[in-house]
Amino acid sequence: MSGILRVLTSRVAPVVRTQTANLGSKPAQEKIGVMETTVALGLFSLAILGPSGWILAHLEDYKKKD
């Protein structure tokens, strides 16, 4: 098992070490408007809270044994 791990780390480690993050040090090229921010936050909230809200709203249906 340790031999397999050594082979994997020897092949994966150089790839991981050479990757760098593309961080920008300049200001944004375009300003993001209030409407775009509101829509984006709304969609993220819906994507995260929507499924859990659906399950909680239909919890009694899931409890029924047919």
C-alpha angles and dihedrals in degrees: 000000000000090000091057091049091051091052093048094047093047090055099039101038097069091051093050093048095052096053115100131188118249099228120169123220095190128085118264115283092225131029116239112230129227092249093052091049092049093049092047094049091046093052093046090050091048092048093051102035100031100077094044090047090051092052093048092048092052098038093118091054090054092050093058115098113215 
